[in-house]
Amino acid sequence: MDILDIILWNKYELKNKEKFFNRPFLSKSDITKDIVNKIIEDVKKSGDVALFHYSNIFDKFNKTNFKVKKSRINNIDNYIDCNVKIAIQHSLKNIKKFHLKQKKYNLDIEIEPGVRCQHMVTPIESVGLYVPGGNFPLVSTILMLAIPANIAGCKNIVMCSPPPINDFLVYAAKICGVTKIYEIGGAQAIAALAIGTKSIPKVNKIFGPGNIYVTEAKIQVNNSGIGVSIDMPAGPSEVLIIADKFANSSFIASDFLSQLEHGIYSQAILLTDNINLAQNVKLEIKKQITSLSNYKIILQSLKNSFIIVTDNIHSCINISNRYCPEHLIIQTRNPRDILKFIYNAGSIFLGDWSPESAGDYASGTNHVLPTYGYASSYSGISLCDFQKRISVQELTSDGLLNLSKTIKILSKLENMDAHTNSIDIRLSSLKVK
């Protein structure tokens, strides 16, 4: 079974190369959009009644309250294995340490005599953190979102996740300082966070990944004019690896496979200037894949993946920058020499001993990253995503006097007479023409 194509880059014409920059196609029909739109409109009209209706249909949820009881949160420590606690706390410590260093402080500058400008850094007051459900608890997602939200000083942090919420998620939320936890998922959860109901408070910004319905709901509420924003556009997870002849083929294969088990639309790409490495990685993938529990998912996502062999590493760098990967692994003899040439990537992993898994769980960086090519213009989540910067200016009469001529010339140039008038009125009171 041939599970992976090796592409000889220079054998392709330019127009045929373009297809390798495309992501796996996500079929998002008008039906999906219509379903999500109806859910949002129903939540607007009926609030909790609509939430219970859709939660019953999609998640078989039939409790009378979405909110996780305080008693469960308070006693959750008793239900968590000691080794799991230690692992979660270790991860929390590293993520917190990295994000604490991202703190921005108020800026206060005298631009010129009598003109004082400031930046006030303030937290977003209310944020919603969405954590997907499924067969396994995505503990790492709540850590990556709740820790910076807490450090930023967000007053109201609300977590939503499909029922039944796993004990590990409740524990992770608790040690991150999140106590408003709701058992609700899907587009109805996003609608509730965006609009607000009797049970679930409205937030200012929504964070977190999800399925195609969650993603569509985030896009729709963001564009609805109801005053809620989202973290970033989302797509399937992806990794791109740049490697030379000195790289370890078994390490590369393991990184390939670890990325592909995220889902059937995930994508992994190896760029190398060495055909022997390419062939060895392909053999290693075949060898390693058979022992993995997510074997069937990986076989599907391998169809989206490939290996590209170029003439030199410089070509690999150019392809990577054009592709704009969510995760970029550089396994070369001197990876830091390549780092200075990279300008499009969500998160970068340098050297043999820096697997993408480290960033997913415990190195300290945030794993909520731009996918689908958005790394060309978006950054991964950081502390500043939970904050706002408010500008302040204060002018003395002398300061205004010194700026008045410039303001009047520019406002007249733009035909803004009222702007000009606001200056003239003040000059008159100063008895200045």
C-alpha positions in Angstrom: 0.0 0.0 0.0 1.4 3.4 -1.1 0.3 5.7 1.6 2.3 8.9 0.8 3.4 10.6 -2.3 7.0 11.9 -2.7 7.0 15.0 -4.9 10.1 16.0 -6.9 9.5 19.8 -6.8 11.5 20.8 -9.8 9.7 18.3 -12.1 6.5 20.4 -11.8 5.6 23.5 -13.7 4.7 26.6 -11.7 1.0 26.3 -12.3 1.0 22.7 -11.1 2.9 23.6 -7.9 0.1 25.8 -6.7 -2.1 22.9 -5.8 0.3 21.9 -3.1 -0.5 25.1 -1.2 -4.2 24.2 -1.0 -5.7 22.9 2.2 -8.0 19.9 2.4 -11.4 21.0 1.2 -14.0 21.4 3.9 -17.5 21.0 2.6 -19.5 23.7 4.2 -22.9 23.7 2.4 -25.6 26.2 2.5 -27.5 23.7 4.6 -24.9 24.0 7.4 -25.1 27.8 7.2 -28.9 27.7 7.3 -28.9 25.2 10.3 -26.6 27.4 12.3 -28.5 30.6 11.4 -31.7 29.0 12.6 -30.1 28.0 15.9 -28.8 31.5 16.5 -32.2 33.1 15.6 -34.1 30.6 17.9 -31.7 31.4 20.8 -32.4 35.2 20.2 -36.1 34.6 20.3 -36.5 31.9 22.9 -33.3 31.9 25.0 -33.0 29.0 27.3 -36.0 27.2 25.8 -34.1 27.0 22.5 -30.9 25.9 24.2 -32.6 23.0 26.0 -34.4 22.1 22.7 -31.1 21.9 20.7 -29.1 20.3 23.5 -31.7 17.6 23.8 -31.7 16.9 20.0 -27.9 17.0 19.5 -26.5 15.9 22.9 -29.4 14.0 24.5 -29.1 16.5 27.4 -32.2 16.5 29.6 -31.1 18.1 32.8 -32.9 21.3 34.1 -29.7 23.3 34.5 -26.6 23.8 32.2 -24.4 25.1 35.0 -22.0 22.7 36.7 -22.8 22.7 40.4 -20.4 24.4 42.7 -20.2 21.3 44.9 -18.9 19.3 42.0 -16.2 21.9 41.3 -15.2 22.2 45.0 -14.8 18.4 45.4 -13.4 17.5 41.9 -9.9 17.0 43.3 -11.1 13.8 45.0 -11.9 12.2 41.6 -8.6 12.9 39.8 -5.7 10.6 39.7 -2.6 12.0 41.4 -0.3 11.6 38.4 -2.9 13.4 36.2 -3.0 16.2 38.7 0.8 16.5 38.7 0.8 16.6 34.8 -1.9 19.2 34.6 -0.2 21.4 37.2 3.2 21.1 35.5 1.6 22.2 32.2 -0.2 25.0 34.0 3.0 26.2 35.6 4.9 26.5 32.3 2.0 28.1 30.3 1.5 30.6 33.1 5.2 31.4 33.3 5.4 32.1 29.5 2.2 34.2 29.4 3.1 36.2 32.5 6.1 37.5 30.6 3.8 38.8 27.9 2.3 41.5 30.2 2.0 44.9 28.5 2.2 48.0 30.7 0.6 51.4 30.4 2.4 53.8 28.1 2.7 57.5 29.0 4.6 59.9 26.7 4.9 63.6 26.3 4.8 63.9 22.5 5.8 67.5 22.6 5.4 70.2 25.2 1.7 70.3 26.3 0.7 67.2 24.5 0.5 64.0 26.6 -0.5 60.6 25.1 -1.1 57.3 26.9 -2.0 53.7 26.2 -4.1 52.1 29.0 -4.0 48.3 28.9 -7.3 46.9 30.1 -8.7 43.4 30.2 -11.7 42.3 28.0 -14.4 42.2 30.7 -16.1 39.1 29.7 -14.8 36.1 27.6 -16.3 32.8 26.6 -14.1 29.7 26.3 -15.4 26.9 24.2 -13.8 23.4 24.7 -14.9 20.7 22.2 -16.4 17.5 23.5 -15.9 14.0 22.0 -14.4 10.8 23.2 -11.5 12.4 25.1 -11.3 15.5 27.3 -9.3 18.4 25.7 -7.7 19.5 29.0 -4.9 21.3 27.1 -7.5 23.6 25.4 -8.9 25.0 28.7 -5.4 25.5 30.0 -4.4 27.4 26.9 -7.4 29.7 27.1 -8.1 30.1 30.8 -4.6 30.8 31.9 -4.1 34.0 29.8 -7.7 35.1 30.4 -6.9 34.9 34.1 -3.6 36.7 33.9 -5.1 39.4 31.7 -7.7 40.1 34.5 -10.9 39.2 32.6 -13.6 39.6 35.3 -16.1 37.2 33.8 -14.7 33.9 32.4 -17.3 31.5 31.1 -16.5 28.0 29.9 -18.8 25.9 27.7 -18.3 22.3 26.7 -20.7 19.6 25.4 -22.3 17.3 28.0 -21.4 15.3 29.9 -18.4 17.4 30.9 -15.5 15.2 31.9 -14.0 15.4 35.5 -10.6 16.2 34.1 -12.0 19.3 32.3 -13.7 20.5 35.5 -10.5 20.0 37.4 -8.4 21.9 34.8 -10.9 24.7 34.8 -11.0 24.9 38.5 -7.2 25.2 39.0 -7.2 27.9 36.3 -9.7 29.9 38.3 -12.8 29.2 36.1 -15.9 28.5 38.1 -18.6 29.4 35.6 -18.8 26.1 33.7 -21.7 25.1 31.5 -22.6 21.8 29.9 -23.6 23.0 26.5 -21.9 22.5 23.1 -22.3 23.1 19.4 -23.7 26.1 17.7 -26.2 26.6 20.5 -23.3 27.2 22.9 -21.8 29.9 20.7 -25.2 31.5 20.2 -25.7 31.6 24.0 -22.3 33.1 24.7 -22.9 35.7 21.9 -26.5 36.7 22.8 -26.8 35.8 26.5 -29.8 34.0 28.1 -31.2 33.7 31.6 -28.8 30.8 32.3 -25.7 31.7 30.3 -24.2 35.3 30.4 -23.4 37.2 27.2 -19.6 37.7 26.6 -17.6 40.2 24.6 -15.3 37.7 22.9 -15.4 33.9 22.2 -12.3 31.7 22.1 -11.8 28.1 21.2 -11.9 25.4 18.5 -14.8 23.3 17.4 -16.5 21.3 14.6 -17.9 22.8 11.4 -21.1 24.0 13.1 -19.2 25.7 16.0 -16.8 27.4 13.5 -19.8 28.6 11.4 -21.6 29.9 14.4 -18.5 31.8 15.5 -18.3 33.4 12.0 -22.0 34.3 12.0 -22.1 35.9 15.5 -18.9 37.8 14.7 -20.5 39.3 11.6 -23.9 39.8 13.1 -23.4 43.3 14.7 -24.4 42.1 18.2 -21.1 43.2 19.7 -19.2 40.0 20.1 -15.8 39.1 18.5 -13.9 35.8 18.0 -10.3 34.7 18.5 -9.5 33.8 14.8 -10.7 31.9 11.8 -10.3 28.2 12.3 -9.5 25.2 10.1 -8.1 21.7 10.4 -4.8 21.3 12.2 -1.5 21.1 10.2 2.2 20.7 10.4 5.1 21.4 8.0 8.5 20.0 8.6 11.8 21.3 7.1 14.6 18.7 7.3 18.0 18.1 5.9 20.1 15.0 5.6 21.1 15.1 9.3 17.5 14.8 10.5 16.2 11.7 12.3 13.7 10.0 10.1 11.9 8.2 12.9 11.4 11.5 14.8 10.0 13.1 11.7 7.6 10.2 11.1 6.4 10.4 14.6 5.7 14.2 14.3 3.9 13.5 11.0 1.6 11.0 12.6 1.0 12.9 15.8 -0.4 15.8 13.8 -2.5 13.6 11.6 -4.4 11.9 14.4 -6.2 15.3 15.1 -8.8 14.5 12.5 -9.4 13.3 8.9 -8.9 16.8 7.5 -5.5 17.3 9.2 -2.5 17.8 6.9 1.3 17.1 7.3 4.0 18.1 4.8 7.7 17.3 4.8 10.1 19.5 2.9 13.6 18.2 2.4 16.5 18.5 0.0 17.5 14.9 0.6 15.7 12.1 -1.3 17.1 9.4 1.0 15.6 11.1 4.0 12.3 11.3 2.2 12.3 7.6 1.5 13.3 6.7 5.0 10.6 8.9 6.5 8.0 7.1 4.3 9.2 3.7 5.5 9.1 4.9 9.2 5.5 6.1 8.8 4.5 2.7 7.5 6.2 1.1 10.4 4.9 3.3 13.2 1.3 3.7 12.0 0.3 0.2 12.7 0.7 0.4 16.4 -1.4 3.6 16.9 -4.9 3.6 18.2 -6.0 6.4 15.8 -4.8 4.4 12.8 -8.1 4.8 10.9 -8.1 8.6 11.3 -4.5 8.8 10.3 -5.0 6.8 7.1 -7.7 9.3 6.1 -5.6 12.4 6.8 -2.5 10.9 5.1 -4.5 11.4 1.9 -4.1 15.1 2.4 -0.3 14.8 3.1 2.9 14.5 1.1 6.6 14.8 1.0 8.4 17.4 -1.2 12.0 17.0 -2.3 13.7 20.2 -3.5 17.2 21.1 -4.7 18.2 23.0 -1.5 16.9 24.1 1.9 16.4 27.6 0.7 13.6 26.3 -1.6 12.1 24.5 1.4 12.0 27.8 3.3 10.3 29.6 0.4 7.7 26.9 0.1 7.1 27.0 3.8 6.6 30.8 3.8 4.2 30.5 0.9 2.2 27.7 2.7 2.1 29.6 6.1 1.9 26.5 8.4 0.1 26.4 11.7 3.0 24.4 13.1 6.5 24.5 11.6 9.2 22.0 12.7 12.8 22.7 11.6 15.0 19.6 11.9 18.3 20.7 10.4 21.9 20.7 11.6 21.6 24.4 12.6 17.9 25.3 12.9 18.4 28.7 14.3 20.2 29.7 11.1 16.9 29.1 9.3 14.7 30.8 11.9 15.7 34.3 10.7 14.3 33.6 7.2 10.8 32.5 8.4 8.1 35.1 8.4 4.9 33.0 8.1 4.1 30.4 10.8 1.9 30.0 13.8 4.4 28.3 16.1 7.9 27.0 15.4 9.7 24.0 16.8 13.5 23.9 16.5 15.7 20.8 16.4 15.4 17.1 17.0 14.1 17.4 20.6 11.3 19.8 20.1 8.2 17.8 18.9 5.0 19.6 18.2 3.5 17.6 21.1 5.5 19.7 23.5 3.8 22.9 22.3 0.4 21.2 22.4 0.7 20.4 26.1 3.5 21.6 28.3 6.3 23.7 26.9 4.6 27.0 27.8 3.6 28.5 24.4 0.0 28.6 23.4 -1.3 26.0 21.0 -4.4 27.9 19.8 -2.9 28.9 16.4 -4.0 30.2 13.0 -4.6 27.4 10.5 -5.6 27.2 6.8 -3.0 29.8 5.7 -4.1 32.5 8.2 -0.6 32.5 9.7 0.2 35.0 7.0 -1.8 37.6 8.9 -2.8 36.2 12.3 -0.8 35.3 15.4 -1.4 32.5 17.8 -3.3 33.3 21.0 -1.4 35.3 23.6 -2.1 37.5 26.6 -2.9 40.5 24.4 -5.9 38.7 22.8 -7.6 39.0 26.2 -6.8 42.7 26.5 -7.6 46.0 24.9 -5.4 49.1 24.6 -7.2 52.4 25.1 -5.5 55.6 23.9 -5.7 58.7 26.1 -4.6 62.3 25.1 -4.4 65.4 27.2 -3.5 68.8 25.8 -2.7 72.0 27.6 -3.7 75.3 25.9 -0.2 75.8 24.8 -0.1 72.2 23.4 -3.2 72.8 21.4 -1.9 76.2 20.2 1.2 74.5 18.9 -0.8 71.8 17.0 -3.6 74.1 15.8 -2.1 75.1 12.5 -1.4 71.5 11.5 -4.9 70.4 12.6 -6.6 73.2 10.7 -4.6 72.6 7.5 -5.3 68.9 7.5 -9.0 69.2 8.4 -9.6 71.7 5.7 -7.8 69.5 3.2 -10.3 66.7 4.1 -13.2 69.2 4.0 -14.0 68.7 7.6 -15.2 72.1 8.6 -16.6 71.1 12.0 -13.1 69.8 12.9 -11.6 73.1 11.9 -14.3 74.9 13.9 -13.5 72.9 17.1 -10.0 74.4 16.9 -11.1 78.0 16.0 -13.6 78.1 18.9 -10.8 77.3 21.3 -8.3 79.7 19.7 -11.0 82.4 20.1 -11.3 81.8 23.8 -7.5 82.2 23.9 -7.8 85.4 21.9 -5.7 83.8 19.2 -6.5 84.0 15.4 
